[in-house]
């Protein structure tokens, strides 16, 4: 028994059918496009996290400046 009742042989047959339908060249380009999309998504998430951290730091310093000027 494999994943959810699907055996390894059934997965291999499905893989062979997909390769015959689309061809290896198209599957390779699809894989590289998917990989670059995931890489871009990860980098944008990291950039967004850095931007939020920078905004938090700026808001903390502006609050401290306001408190000092009020005194």
matplotlib code that plots the C-alpha trace (Angstrom):
import matplotlib.pyplot as plt

x = [0.0, 1.3, -0.3, -4.0, -4.2, -2.2, 0.7, 4.0, 3.2, 0.1, 2.1, 4.7, 2.0, 0.5, 4.0, 4.6, 1.3, 2.1, 5.5, 4.0, 1.3, 3.5, 7.0, 10.1, 11.0, 7.7, 7.8, 11.4, 10.4, 7.3, 9.5, 11.9, 9.1, 7.5, 10.9, 11.5, 8.0, 8.6, 11.9, 10.4, 7.6, 10.1, 12.2, 9.2, 8.1, 11.5, 11.5, 8.1, 9.2, 12.3, 10.0, 7.7, 10.6, 12.0, 8.6, 8.4, 11.8, 10.8, 7.6, 9.4, 11.9, 9.2, 7.2, 10.4, 11.0, 7.4, 7.7, 10.9, 9.5, 6.4, 8.5]
y = [0.0, 3.4, 6.8, 6.5, 3.0, 4.0, 1.6, 2.5, 0.8, 2.9, 6.0, 4.9, 4.2, 7.7, 9.2, 7.4, 8.6, 12.2, 12.0, 10.6, 13.3, 16.3, 15.2, 15.7, 19.1, 20.7, 19.0, 20.3, 23.9, 23.6, 22.4, 25.3, 27.8, 26.4, 26.5, 30.2, 31.1, 29.5, 31.2, 34.6, 34.0, 33.1, 36.2, 38.5, 37.0, 37.6, 41.2, 41.8, 40.5, 42.8, 45.8, 45.1, 44.9, 48.2, 49.8, 48.6, 50.0, 53.4, 53.6, 52.8, 55.6, 58.1, 57.3, 57.8, 61.2, 62.3, 61.3, 63.2, 66.3, 66.2, 66.3]
z = [0.0, -1.0, -0.5, 0.2, -1.4, -4.5, -5.2, -6.6, -9.9, -10.3, -9.8, -12.3, -14.9, -14.3, -14.6, -17.9, -19.3, -18.3, -20.0, -23.1, -23.3, -22.6, -23.4, -21.4, -22.8, -21.8, -18.3, -17.8, -18.7, -16.5, -13.6, -14.0, -14.3, -11.1, -9.3, -10.3, -9.2, -5.8, -5.5, -6.3, -3.8, -1.0, -1.7, -1.7, 1.6, 3.1, 1.7, 3.2, 6.6, 6.4, 5.5, 8.4, 10.8, 9.4, 9.9, 13.4, 14.2, 12.6, 14.6, 17.8, 17.2, 16.2, 19.4, 21.5, 19.8, 20.5, 24.2, 24.5, 22.9, 25.1, 28.3]

ax = plt.figure().add_subplot(projection="3d")
ax.plot(x, y, z, "-o")
ax.set_aspect("equal")
plt.show()
